Amino acid sequence: MGTSTNRIDQNAHITVRNLTMAFGDFVLMRDLEFTVRRNDVFVIMGGSGSGKSTLLRHMLGLIEPAKGEIFYGEENFTRADDEERQRMLRRCGVLYQSGALWTSMTLADNVGLPLEEFTELSPADVREVASLKLALVGLKGFEDFYPSQISGGMQKRAALARAMALDPEILFFDEPSAGLDPISAVELDQLIALLSRDLGITVVMVTHELPSIFLVADACIVLERTTRGIIASGDPRRLRDESTNPFVHDFFTRSSSPAPSHQGV
């Protein structure tokens, strides 16, 4: 297993080094370097087509980098074999843009799926843990409801409960508020911030929604497709107030009304 302590920040949960994302000869982003610190809410942002969701997929091992490395703590995720990667990813939970709930299964059954696959819990214990996770996201009493019977915001919270089924150290979100009305989006953002703070979970989130960014983010990076790299990083509120980069300034000072949701590259 490839491990390294060379220049790894001891408080780093994820370290990305010299990462290039490419599809054949087309380079989307090059030489990306950043650190996600433990217990932070870290936001990946940028314009349409800048590679936000693609970067998230690289961090989850769904796409291999053209160059560079990704570390989980001090473990080299990029150089790890499949078994080692799966072990590292057991410490992660993912909430996809669509929620991806199984429509033919109840909420409790959806949340219980990872527990059935990766633990030796009895059916009764799986049901109990699933109920606890649903209660944690405000869905106590909805265990036997089907996704079609609840609102979009509740579906996202149920998907969050499933992402948390195995008590992850890191949660990944791809446009979590996509498709939600403004009130439901704010409620989901508040829940994410609360869970990160109270449970000590590191959050990596892709979003372009300014209200979400300013409400929950501790740190961020801004991708820009013309330069094919990171053009700003740090506290988004500081970047809004102090950045002299025209793209960054325009990005953070545009209208705060919800923009149309879109699937990132």
C-alpha positions, 0 to 999 in steps of 0.5 A, spaced: 500 500 500 502 506 498 503 511 504 506 517 505 507 522 510 512 527 506 509 534 507 502 531 509 498 536 513 497 532 520 490 535 520 488 534 513 483 529 511 484 529 504 490 532 500 490 533 492 497 533 489 498 535 482 492 533 479 490 533 472 483 531 469 483 529 462 479 525 457 484 523 452 488 529 449 483 534 452 485 537 459 480 539 463 484 541 469 491 541 470 496 541 476 490 542 482 493 542 489 488 543 495 487 540 502 481 538 505 482 539 513 478 535 518 471 537 520 471 542 515 465 543 510 469 544 503 466 547 497 468 546 490 465 551 485 466 554 479 462 556 472 459 551 468 463 546 465 469 547 469 469 540 472 466 540 479 463 534 479 468 531 475 473 532 480 468 529 486 468 523 481 476 523 481 476 524 489 472 517 489 476 513 485 470 513 479 475 516 474 482 515 474 487 522 474 491 523 468 496 525 473 497 526 480 495 523 487 489 523 492 491 522 499 486 520 505 489 522 511 496 519 510 494 513 505 495 514 498 488 513 495 491 513 488 496 508 488 492 503 493 489 497 490 482 495 489 481 492 496 485 498 499 480 503 496 474 499 498 476 499 505 478 507 505 471 508 501 467 505 507 469 511 511 465 515 506 458 517 504 455 520 498 449 524 496 448 524 489 444 530 486 438 526 484 438 522 491 438 516 488 433 512 492 430 506 490 423 507 489 420 500 490 423 500 497 421 504 503 425 509 506 428 504 512 429 499 507 433 504 503 437 506 509 438 499 511 441 497 504 449 499 506 448 496 513 445 489 510 451 489 505 457 491 509 455 489 516 453 482 520 447 486 523 441 482 524 435 484 520 432 487 527 438 491 528 438 494 521 431 496 522 433 500 528 439 503 526 435 505 519 430 508 524 435 512 528 439 515 522 432 517 519 430 520 526 437 524 525 435 527 519 428 529 521 424 523 518 422 519 525 416 516 523 417 515 516 420 509 516 415 505 512 414 511 507 416 510 499 420 516 496 414 517 492 410 519 498 414 524 500 417 531 498 423 532 494 426 535 500 425 529 504 427 525 499 434 528 499 434 528 507 432 520 506 438 519 501 443 523 506 440 518 512 443 512 507 449 516 506 450 516 513 448 509 515 455 506 516 457 512 520 462 515 515 468 520 517 467 524 510 461 526 506 461 527 499 455 532 496 454 533 488 449 539 488 445 537 494 440 543 493 439 541 486 431 541 484 429 544 491 425 550 493 429 555 497 426 553 503 427 546 503 434 548 500 436 552 506 433 547 511 438 541 507 444 546 508 442 547 515 442 540 516 449 539 513 452 544 517 449 541 524 451 534 522 458 536 520 459 540 527 455 535 532 458 529 529 465 531 527 464 529 519 468 532 514 464 535 508 466 535 501 460 539 497 460 541 489 455 547 489 454 553 485 449 556 490 451 562 493 446 562 499 449 554 501 456 557 500 456 562 505 451 558 510 455 552 510 462 553 507 469 553 512 473 553 505 473 553 498 476 552 491 474 556 485 475 552 478 476 556 472 475 553 465 479 558 461 486 557 465 484 550 467 486 551 474 484 553 481 484 561 481 482 562 488 481 558 495 480 559 502 474 562 506 469 564 501 466 570 505 473 573 505 474 571 497 467 575 496 470 581 500 477 581 498 479 578 491 481 582 486 480 577 480 474 579 476 472 572 475 472 571 483 469 577 484 463 576 479 462 569 481 461 571 489 457 578 488 452 576 483 445 575 485 444 571 491 437 568 488 437 561 486 440 560 479 438 554 475 440 547 477 445 544 472 449 537 472 456 539 472 461 536 468 
